[in-house]
């Protein structure tokens, strides 16, 4: 009887989670490490550089992950990749117009090192630029 009550209580908790966390919020949570072109164009900083947009929408992209230090004691910062090419420091984001970006993705240190190898203990910020505009007005991706 005790097990039945515990089971019913667990089901009630799972059901309450679905009520308190709508599907839209769950979908947004999945996008924590992605900034889409739509978000960029809807942001207040869209007329600025990409650094400003990221700082406004996902500031954690621009910070060293917690607990990650290099051997000299300084924090390890994420590495910038532009259309798949390693660019180096995140200061390079200041030279990219926000409207030229198609997508910005953050990779945590473990995913960045899996994809690019050692030297990414601060993670990586991947930027895909718009290649051009199709005849229907949609951007072409590289």
C-alpha positions as CSV (number, residue, x, y, z in Angstrom):
1,X,0.0,0.0,0.0
2,X,2.9,2.4,0.8
3,X,4.4,1.7,-2.6
4,X,1.2,2.5,-4.3
5,X,0.9,5.9,-2.5
6,X,4.5,6.7,-3.4
7,X,3.9,5.8,-7.1
8,X,0.8,8.0,-7.2
9,X,2.7,10.8,-5.6
10,X,5.5,10.5,-8.2
11,X,3.0,10.6,-11.0
12,X,1.4,13.7,-9.6
13,X,4.8,15.4,-9.5
14,X,5.6,14.5,-13.1
15,X,2.2,15.8,-14.2
16,X,2.7,19.0,-12.2
17,X,6.0,19.6,-14.0
18,X,4.2,19.5,-17.4
19,X,1.7,22.1,-16.2
20,X,4.3,24.5,-14.6
21,X,6.8,24.2,-17.5
22,X,5.0,24.7,-20.9
23,X,6.4,23.1,-24.0
24,X,7.6,26.5,-25.3
25,X,9.7,27.0,-22.2
26,X,11.2,23.5,-22.6
27,X,12.0,24.2,-26.2
28,X,13.7,27.5,-25.3
29,X,15.8,25.6,-22.6
30,X,17.1,23.3,-25.3
31,X,18.3,26.4,-27.2
32,X,20.4,27.7,-24.4
33,X,23.6,27.2,-26.4
34,X,22.2,28.5,-29.8
35,X,21.3,31.9,-31.0
36,X,19.3,31.8,-34.3
37,X,19.2,34.5,-37.0
38,X,15.6,35.2,-36.0
39,X,16.7,36.0,-32.4
40,X,19.6,38.2,-33.7
41,X,17.2,40.2,-36.0
42,X,14.7,40.6,-33.1
43,X,17.3,41.7,-30.6
44,X,17.7,45.3,-29.5
45,X,21.4,45.2,-30.5
46,X,20.8,44.0,-34.1
47,X,22.3,47.2,-35.6
48,X,25.5,46.7,-33.7
49,X,28.3,44.1,-33.7
50,X,27.9,40.4,-32.9
51,X,29.6,40.8,-29.6
52,X,26.9,43.2,-28.4
53,X,24.1,40.8,-29.5
54,X,25.7,37.8,-27.7
55,X,26.2,39.9,-24.6
56,X,22.5,40.8,-24.6
57,X,21.1,37.4,-25.5
58,X,23.5,34.8,-24.1
59,X,26.2,36.4,-21.9
60,X,27.5,33.0,-20.8
61,X,28.9,32.5,-24.3
62,X,31.5,35.2,-23.5
63,X,32.6,34.0,-20.1
64,X,35.1,31.4,-19.1
65,X,33.3,28.3,-17.7
66,X,33.2,28.0,-13.9
67,X,36.1,26.1,-12.4
68,X,38.2,26.2,-15.6
69,X,41.7,27.6,-15.1
70,X,44.9,27.4,-17.1
71,X,48.2,26.5,-15.6
72,X,49.1,30.1,-14.8
73,X,45.9,30.7,-12.8
74,X,44.0,32.7,-15.3
75,X,40.6,31.8,-16.6
76,X,40.4,30.0,-20.0
77,X,38.2,31.8,-22.5
78,X,36.2,30.2,-25.3
79,X,37.8,30.0,-28.8
80,X,36.1,31.7,-31.7
81,X,35.4,29.8,-34.9
82,X,34.0,31.6,-38.0
83,X,32.4,29.4,-40.7
84,X,34.5,26.5,-39.3
85,X,37.8,28.4,-39.3
86,X,39.6,29.0,-36.0
87,X,39.8,32.8,-35.5
88,X,41.2,32.9,-31.9
89,X,39.9,35.3,-29.3
90,X,36.3,36.4,-28.8
91,X,37.3,40.0,-29.5
92,X,36.9,39.1,-33.2
93,X,33.2,39.2,-32.6
94,X,33.4,43.0,-32.5
95,X,34.3,43.1,-36.2
96,X,31.3,41.1,-37.4
97,X,28.0,42.9,-38.1
98,X,25.1,41.2,-36.3
99,X,23.0,41.2,-39.4
100,X,25.7,39.1,-41.2
101,X,25.3,36.2,-38.7
102,X,23.1,33.2,-39.5
103,X,23.7,31.3,-36.3
104,X,25.9,31.4,-33.1
105,X,26.5,28.2,-31.1
106,X,28.3,27.7,-27.9
107,X,30.1,24.4,-27.2
108,X,31.1,23.6,-23.7
109,X,34.7,22.5,-23.0
110,X,34.0,18.8,-23.4
111,X,32.1,19.1,-26.7
112,X,34.7,21.6,-28.0
113,X,37.6,19.3,-27.2
114,X,35.7,16.3,-28.8
115,X,35.2,18.3,-32.0
116,X,38.4,20.3,-32.3
117,X,40.9,18.6,-30.0
118,X,42.9,19.8,-27.1
119,X,43.3,23.5,-26.3
120,X,39.6,24.2,-25.9
121,X,39.3,24.0,-22.1
122,X,37.2,27.3,-22.2
123,X,34.8,25.9,-24.8
124,X,34.2,27.4,-28.3
125,X,31.8,29.9,-29.9
126,X,30.9,28.9,-33.5
127,X,29.6,31.6,-35.8
128,X,28.0,30.8,-39.2
129,X,27.6,33.8,-41.5
130,X,25.0,34.4,-44.1
131,X,26.3,33.6,-47.5
132,X,23.8,35.6,-49.4
133,X,20.0,36.1,-49.8
134,X,17.9,33.8,-51.9
135,X,15.3,35.1,-54.3
136,X,12.6,34.4,-51.8
137,X,14.3,36.6,-49.2
138,X,15.6,33.8,-47.0
139,X,19.4,33.7,-46.2
140,X,21.6,31.1,-47.7
141,X,23.9,29.3,-45.3
142,X,27.5,28.5,-46.1
